[in-house]
Amino acid sequence: MASQTEKFTISLPRQVYELIERMRKEYHLSRSAMIALAIRDWVTAKREEKRVRSYIEGYRNYPETPPDIHLHGILAAESLGGEEWGE
């Protein structure tokens, strides 16, 4: 199945345009490919930021208790072949 594409026109500050031109030439990309990669990477980064914020918020709402921390230490030591942390 052929990929569908759409065209649209955008305006960019001169510095951004020049950066895109330098990078796309360096990596031998078309403008369309360069912009598509930039958008894909931006969306990926934003999704990752959202996951990290959610993870941090979860720990703020439900912090680890001393028994939790102790259990994590035991499990980590077992995964290291019985070595204690910090050795």
C-alpha positions in Angstrom: 0.0 0.0 0.0 1.4 3.4 -1.0 2.0 6.0 1.7 -0.3 8.9 1.6 1.2 12.4 2.0 -0.2 15.9 2.4 1.4 19.1 1.5 1.2 22.3 3.6 3.1 25.6 3.7 4.8 26.9 6.9 6.7 30.0 7.8 9.9 29.7 9.9 12.2 32.2 11.4 15.3 32.5 9.2 17.6 30.9 11.8 15.4 27.8 12.1 15.3 27.5 8.3 19.0 27.8 8.0 19.6 25.2 10.7 17.2 22.8 9.0 18.9 23.4 5.6 22.4 22.7 7.1 21.3 19.6 8.9 19.3 18.1 6.0 22.3 18.6 3.7 24.6 17.1 6.2 22.4 14.0 6.6 21.4 13.9 2.9 17.7 14.3 3.6 14.9 16.1 1.7 13.2 18.9 3.5 10.1 16.8 3.9 12.1 13.9 5.4 13.9 16.4 7.7 10.7 18.0 9.0 9.0 14.6 9.4 11.9 13.3 11.5 11.9 16.4 13.6 8.2 16.2 14.3 8.4 12.5 15.0 11.3 13.1 17.4 9.5 16.0 19.1 6.3 13.9 19.6 8.4 11.0 21.0 10.2 13.3 23.4 6.9 14.9 24.6 5.4 11.4 25.2 8.5 10.4 27.2 8.3 13.6 29.2 4.6 12.8 30.0 5.6 9.3 31.1 8.3 10.6 33.3 6.0 13.2 34.9 3.5 10.5 35.5 6.1 8.2 37.1 7.3 11.0 39.4 3.8 12.0 40.3 3.1 8.4 41.2 6.1 8.3 43.6 4.9 11.7 45.1 1.4 10.3 45.7 2.6 6.8 46.8 6.2 7.1 48.2 8.1 4.0 49.0 8.0 2.9 52.6 11.0 1.6 54.5 9.8 -2.0 54.0 9.5 -1.4 50.2 13.1 0.0 50.2 14.4 -3.0 52.1 12.6 -5.4 49.8 14.1 -3.7 46.7 17.6 -4.0 48.3 17.1 -7.8 48.8 15.8 -8.3 45.3 18.7 -6.3 43.9 21.2 -8.3 45.9 19.7 -11.5 44.6 19.9 -10.3 41.0 23.6 -9.5 41.6 24.3 -13.0 42.8 24.0 -12.3 46.5 26.3 -9.3 46.5 25.3 -6.5 48.8 24.8 -3.0 47.4 27.8 -0.8 47.7 30.4 -3.6 47.7 
